[in-house]
Amino acid sequence: MTIAADSPKATRRSSDLSKHSAEVFAEAEDHPVTVTRRDGETLVLMSQREADARAELLHIAATLISVTLEDGPLTERMASRYPWMYALSAQDREQCARDLIDAARASFSTQQPHLAIAQLTSWRETATAIAAGLGTQPVEWLDEDYDSADTVVERP
């Protein structure tokens, strides 16, 4: 994803794209690269994954901003924007709302979109699993101490 907020950003000249394109492209796969040009505006070269993550973070930001403009409890305002939250218990909806806001704040302050995206995805997948009825049966854990893969041990 992106480099840390206080780390220096990579800068390349536009001539590097023609002379050392493989090197510049490899660098851009790791983090955005600023490309300076003598005859035009400076550009930024980044992977599609990076661009998508930034777009998703902006979408999350827009959603959180719109939630703050509405009346009512935060949990209900967020659930109105993320209806999958209704599959969670009331306590889990509250935790989800806090976790999403905390992760978004961390993402914005560190320029690491994956923090908010991962938290949103994790909670959405949890809600989807609960809605599908998963989690209502006791979990059977495989005990690592046994050599046989056929041995199943139930844990509390």
C-alpha positions in Angstrom: 0.0 0.0 0.0 1.2 3.5 0.7 4.4 4.5 2.5 4.2 5.9 6.0 3.2 9.5 6.3 6.6 10.7 7.4 8.7 8.6 5.1 10.3 10.4 2.1 8.3 9.9 -1.2 10.1 8.5 -4.2 10.6 11.0 -7.0 11.7 10.2 -10.5 12.3 12.3 -13.7 10.1 11.6 -16.7 13.2 10.5 -18.6 13.6 7.6 -16.1 10.4 6.1 -17.5 12.1 5.6 -20.9 15.6 4.8 -19.6 14.7 2.7 -16.6 11.1 1.8 -17.0 11.3 -1.6 -15.3 12.9 -0.2 -12.2 10.4 2.7 -12.0 7.4 0.3 -12.5 8.7 -2.1 -9.9 9.0 0.8 -7.5 5.5 2.0 -8.3 4.1 -1.4 -7.4 5.4 -0.9 -3.9 4.4 2.7 -3.4 3.4 5.7 -5.4 6.2 7.4 -7.3 6.2 11.1 -8.2 7.2 11.7 -11.8 8.5 15.2 -12.5 8.4 16.7 -15.9 10.1 19.8 -17.4 7.3 20.6 -19.8 4.2 19.7 -17.7 2.6 19.1 -14.4 4.1 16.6 -12.0 2.4 13.2 -12.1 2.0 10.3 -9.7 2.5 6.7 -10.8 0.9 4.0 -8.7 -0.6 0.5 -8.9 -4.3 0.0 -9.6 -4.4 -1.7 -6.1 -3.2 1.5 -4.5 -5.6 3.7 -6.5 -8.5 1.4 -5.6 -7.5 1.5 -1.9 -7.4 5.3 -1.9 -10.8 5.4 -3.6 -12.3 3.0 -1.1 -10.9 5.1 1.8 -12.5 8.2 0.3 -15.8 6.3 0.1 -15.5 5.3 3.8 -14.7 8.9 4.7 -17.7 10.2 2.7 -19.9 7.7 4.5 -18.6 8.6 8.0 -19.0 12.3 7.2 -22.6 11.9 6.1 -23.3 9.8 9.3 -22.2 12.7 11.4 -24.7 15.0 9.8 -27.7 12.8 10.8 -29.6 12.7 14.1 -29.9 9.8 16.4 -27.5 7.3 18.0 -24.3 6.7 16.1 -24.8 2.9 15.9 -28.2 3.4 14.2 -26.9 6.1 11.8 -24.0 3.8 10.8 -26.3 0.8 10.3 -28.5 2.9 8.0 -25.4 3.3 5.8 -24.2 -0.2 6.3 -27.4 -2.3 6.5 -25.4 -5.5 7.0 -24.7 -4.3 10.6 -28.3 -5.3 11.4 -27.2 -8.9 11.3 -25.0 -8.2 14.4 -26.2 -8.1 17.9 -26.8 -4.6 19.5 -23.5 -4.9 21.4 -21.6 -6.0 18.3 -23.1 -3.1 16.3 -21.7 -0.7 18.9 -18.3 -2.3 18.8 -18.4 -2.3 15.0 -19.2 1.4 14.9 -16.3 2.2 17.3 -13.9 -0.1 15.4 -14.8 1.4 12.0 -14.3 5.0 13.2 -11.0 4.1 15.0 -9.7 2.3 11.9 -10.7 5.2 9.7 -8.9 7.7 11.9 -5.8 5.5 11.9 -6.0 5.2 8.1 -6.4 8.9 7.6 -3.6 9.8 9.9 -1.1 7.3 8.6 -2.1 7.3 5.0 -2.7 3.5 5.2 -6.0 2.8 3.6 -5.8 -0.9 4.3 -6.5 -0.3 8.0 -10.0 1.0 7.5 -10.7 -1.3 4.5 -9.7 -4.4 6.5 -11.8 -3.5 9.5 -14.8 -2.8 7.3 -14.4 -6.0 5.4 -13.9 -8.0 8.6 -17.1 -6.7 10.2 -19.1 -7.1 7.0 -17.9 -10.7 6.6 -18.7 -11.4 10.2 -22.2 -10.1 9.7 -22.6 -12.1 6.6 -21.5 -15.3 8.4 -23.9 -14.6 11.2 -26.8 -14.0 8.8 -26.0 -17.3 7.1 -26.4 -19.1 10.4 -22.7 -19.8 11.0 -21.5 -19.6 14.6 -24.7 -21.2 16.0 -23.1 -24.6 16.2 -20.2 -25.4 18.6 -16.8 -25.2 16.9 -14.8 -28.4 16.5 -11.1 -27.6 16.8 -8.4 -29.8 15.5 -5.9 -30.5 18.2 -2.3 -29.9 17.0 -0.9 -32.5 19.5 -2.4 -35.4 17.6 -0.7 -37.0 14.7 -3.9 -38.2 13.0 -5.8 -35.6 11.0 -9.0 -37.6 11.7 -9.0 -36.8 15.4 -11.4 -34.0 16.4 -11.4 -32.4 19.8 -14.2 -30.1 21.0 -13.1 -27.0 23.0 -15.3 -24.8 25.0 
